[in-house]
Amino acid sequence: MRKARGDGKKHTAQQTIPYETMYPDGICRVKDNLFSKSIEFSDINYQLAQPDDKTATFEALCDFYNSLDSSVGLQLTFVNRVAGQGDFSKSIDIPPQQDGFDDVREEYAAMLQNQLAKGNNGLVKRKYLTFTLEADSLKNAKSRLSRLETDILNHLKILGAANKPLDGIFHPDGDRRFMFNWKWLVPSGLSTKDFIAPPSFAFRNGRMFGMGDKTGAVSFLQILAPELNDRLLADLLNVDGHLLVNLHIRSIDQSEAIKTIKRKITDLDAMKIAEQKKAVRSGYDMDIIPSDLATYGGDAKDLLRDLQSRNERMFLLTFLVVNLADNKQQLENQIFQTAGVAQKANCSLVRLDYQQEAGLMSSLPLGLNEIPIQRGLTTSSTAIF
């Protein structure tokens, strides 16, 4: 034990959770100079909206993403967990009123119970938005996070605020009652991590992990589609079982993004010239160049045109999916179902081999991304999610 304490490794579940301090006002000190805050929001039913309403929603979301500068990190967390069957059954039970309509109530309650038994109506879905920034002190972080929170609320008209997001993730069954009071910390000598931590973490296998009595796996979504479908995220969230979907989004400074694309175009043009010289020396038509060069060159020029003339910005996206199940067989079945949804959208669900711990910690609504797998997207492509 003495040797283990000083080896720099994480030996407890509390040490695995990657934040330093959680404050009563909801601000989290993730690292020395990195602070974050999470808020819960309710979603609108985009899929059932009229075309004009869809366009307005999409444009509003684009404006929201464009309002974020490169110093602000954004994380969207979607949590699906199976509710405790006893509590859920009790919530849909309709007591008799002795007014002559009890037979109708009984029939309706039976129908709800039947739907609960065979469908995914037992899923509790929650959505969190986490924003992060760097600050020299807690005082500066509070003022900047407060202004940023007000701006985000004005953009998205978010309702309510989350106060226990981490507990619901570490205890996905929903049967355990969360009990916590800030007054308990000093007398007990405990920290906030002691109240939310699961019984244990196990990262023995490079392709999956253990969390309490649950088995899970973290994957990332490899976006291969030339055009994204707005049904992708909705279909993923309709998968049965415990599921966490995380999107880490960070904007790139506009001038830096334009410079980077211009450098890429210059490199492609240089490669094109080299291929043309090679063709002349070989004695065939210099206009015949590798198809990849022609395709990439055209795409880069279109992207540059969008950034310069269409009010588009560049974003880096990390898309993580965490599946949780009671055993390995259920986990593999759920991952297979999730991969099928991704495949339908011309994307690929790739397991994070030997990065399960980093992937799981990056899926907590803390704003910390430890997975360096990013996909560059424009504003309109990012707003699809």
N, C-alpha and C positions, 0 to 999 in steps of 0.2 A: 504493500500500500504506500509506503513512504517513497519508494522508487517511482511508483506510478504518478504520484502527485506532482513531481517535478519534471516529467518527461514532455510536457507541453501538449499532450493529447487530451481529448475530451473523454472523460470517464463516467459522466453522469448524463441523464437526459436533460437536466437543466443547463449543463455546459454546452450541449449540442444546439440549443435554441439560440440563434445568432443576433441577440440584441443585448445592450448593456443595461439600460434603464427605461422603465415605463413610468410616465408621470400621470397624475390624476386627471389632467386636462386632455389626455389622449395623445400627447406628443411622445414619440419614442426616440430615444438616442440609440441608433443602430450601431454606430461606431463613434470614434472620437469627435469627428466634425460632421457626421452624417445624421440628419434628423428626418423623421417621417411622421405622417399622420394619416389615419385611415377613416373613411366615412362609408356608411352603408347607403346604398341607393336602390330605389325601386325602378324596374325596367318598364318601358312602354312596349306595347305589343306592335312592334314594327311590321311583322309579317301580315297582320290583318288590316293595316292602315291603307287608306286610299293612295293612289300614285302621287297625288300632289302633296299629301302629308308625308309620304316616304321621302320625297325630294327635299322638303323643308327640313325634315329630321336629319337627313344625310348632310345637307349644307350646314346646318347648325353644328353638327359633330365635326365637320371639317374646320369650321371657324374656331371651335374649341381647341382642336389639336394645333392649329396654327398659332393660337395665342400663347402656347407654351414655348419658353426659350430653352436653349440647350443646357442650362444649369438645373433644370427641373426634371426629375425622373418620375414617370407615371407607371403605375401597376394596376391592372384590372384583374380582380380575383373573383371567380365564379365557383361557389361551393355547393355541391349537391350531396346531401347526406340523408340516409334513411332515418326517418323519425321513429321514436319509440312507439311501437304498435299500440301499447296500452293508452298512452296519452293521445295518440292520433285517433284511435277509435273513440275515445271519450269525447274528443272535440267535435266529431261528426254525429254523435248520438243526439237524438231529438226526444226530449222527455214528453210524456203525454200531458195534455192540457184538460182532458175531460170535457171537451166542447163538441163532441160528435165527429171530429176530424182525426182522431187518434189512429184510425186504421190507415189513413193516407200518410200520416207521419211515420208509422211503423213500416209501411211499404217503401217510402223514400229512404229511410234510414237503412233498410236492408239492401237497397240498391247501392247506396254509398259504401256500405261494408263490402259488398261484392266487388265493386270497382277497386276498392283499396286492396282487396286480396289478390286480384289478378293483374293490376296495372302498376304504373310508377307514381300513383297518386300519393304514396307514402313518402315521396322525396320532399325534403325541405330545401328550397333553393334560396341562396343568399348571394348578394353581389356587393363587392367592396371596391372602392377606389382608393389607392394609396399614392400619396405624392411625397417626394423626397427632395431635399436640397442640402447643400453644405453651408455651415455657418460656424463662426469662430466660438460662439458661446450659446448657451441655452436662451439667454435673453434675446439675442439677435434672431435665433431660430424661431422663437415664439411670434415675434412681430411679422417676420416674413411668411411663416406658415399661416398665420391668421389672415393676412392679405391674400395669399394664394387660395386659401379655403373659400373666402368670400367670392373671389373671382370664379372659382370652379362651380360654386353653388349658383351663381348668377348665370353661368353658361348652361348648366345641365338641369337646373331646377330640381336638385336632389332633395329627397324627403328623408328626414330622420338621420341618426348617426349611430354607428355601431359601437358597442361598449365591450363586447366579449367575443371578438372574432377568432382569436387564437384558441380559446377553449373548445369551440365548436369544431375546429379542425383536428386537434389532438385527441378528441373524444368523439368520434364520428357517430357512435351508436345513438346518441341523443337520449339515452336512458339515465345518464348520470346528471344529477342536478348540480349546476355550477353555483358554488357559494363563495363569495369573496367580499371583503370590505377593506378599504384602505387603512382603517384603524387597526386592523389585525396585524399589520406588517411589523411594526416596532415591537410590540410585546412578544410576538412569536419568534422574532428573529428570522422570519422567512422572507423570500422575495416573491415578486409576481410570477416568476418562472415556476416556483414550487406549486402554485395553484393551478397552472395551466398545463404543466408537463405531463405526458403520458407515463405509465409505469416504466416503460423502457423503450429504447431504440436499438435495433440490431441491423447492422450493415455488413453482414458476413458474406452475402452473395453479391457479386458485381452487377447483377441484373434485377434485383429486387431488394426490399428492405422489410423489416418488421417494426411495427409500432404498437406496443401493447399486445393485444391478442389479434391484431389485424396484420395482413400481409399486403404490401403495396409495391408499386413500380412507377418510376417517373420516366416519361418519354418527352421528346420534343417533336413539334410538327414541322416537317420539312416541306416548305411551300414550293411546289413545282409548277403549279398552274400559271399560265400566262395572264389569266384574268381570274380574280377571286370571286367566289359566290357568296352572296350575303346570307345564305342558308347554313353555311359551314358551322358557325358558332352555335346557332340554335339547334342544329342536329346533334352536335356534340353534347349539349346540355340535356338532351332527351334520352341519353344512354342510361339504362337502369343501373343503380348501384351507387356507391360512394365515388365521387369524382371531384377533382379540383382542376380547374382550367385557369391558367395564368398567362397574362400578356404583359411583358415588360416593354415599355415604349419610351424611347428617348429621342428627342429631335436633334438634328445636326445643324450647326450654325449655317445660315443660308449662303453666306459668301464662301465658307469653307466647302460646302457641298458642291457649289458651282465650280470652284477651283479643282476639286477632286475629279469631277466628271470631265472637265476640260483636259486634265492631264491624261485621263483614260482615253479620250478621243485622240489626243496627240500620240499616245502609245500605239493605238490601233492603226492610225494613219502611217506611223513609222513601219509597223509590221506589214501593212498593205504595200508600201513602197518596196520593202525588202522582197516581198513575194513577186512583185512586178519585175524587179531587176532579175530575180532568179528565173522568171519566165522568159525574159528577153535572152538571157544567156543560154537557156535550153532550147530556144528557137520556136516557142509557141506563143499564142496570143497573150499579151500582158493583161488583158481584161479578165482572164480566167484566174480567179483567186479563190482560196478556200471559202466555202459557204459560211463557216463560222465567223470569219472576219467581216464579211458583208452584213451578216445578221447583227452581230454585236455592235458594229459601227453605226448601223441605222437605229438600233435601240438606244444607244448612248446619246445620239443627236436628238432623238425624240424626247428623252428624259431631260436633256439640257433645255430644250424648247419649253417643256412644261414648267420647269423651275423658273425660267426667265419671263414667261408670258402668261401663265395660267394660275398664278397665286398658289402654286404647289410648293411644298417643302419636303425635305428628306427626313425619314425616321428610321431608327434601328429597332427591330422587333424581335423579341425572344418569346416563343410560344411554347409553354410547358403544359403537359397533361399528367396528372397523378391519378392512378386508379388504386382503389383500396377494396379488399375483399376479406372474407373470413378464412379462406384457405387458398392454396396455390391454384387449384383447379378453377375455382370461381374467378380468381384473378386473371388467369389466362383467357377464360371465356369473355370476360369484360374487356380485356385489352383487344381481343380479336374483334369484338363488336365496335369498339372505338376506332380501330384501324380501318374497318370497313367504311365507317362514316368519312374518315379522312380520305380514303381512296376514291370515294364517290366524287369528292371535290378536287380530284387530281393532285392530292397531297399525300405525303407519306408520314406515318407515325414511327419514329425511330427511337429505340430504347437507349437511355443514357447509361451505357455500360461503364461501370466503375465510377460513376458520378451520381449515384443515387442519393447520397447524403447532401451533396451540394444542390442537387435538383429539388429535393424535398424542402430544404431550407429556403431556396429561392421561390418556392410556391407559397410561403407564408406571407400574409399581407403586411410586410414590413418595408417593402420597397428595395430590398437587397437582391441583386441578381449576381449569382456566382457561376452562371453558365455562360461562357463566352461564345455562344452560337447565336448569331444575329443575322437577320434578313433585312436588307434595305428596301423600304417601301416609300411611296409618295403619300401625300396627305389623303388623297381619295382612296388609295388602296388600304391605308390604315383604318380609315373610317368605316370600311366594310364590316369590321368587327364591332 
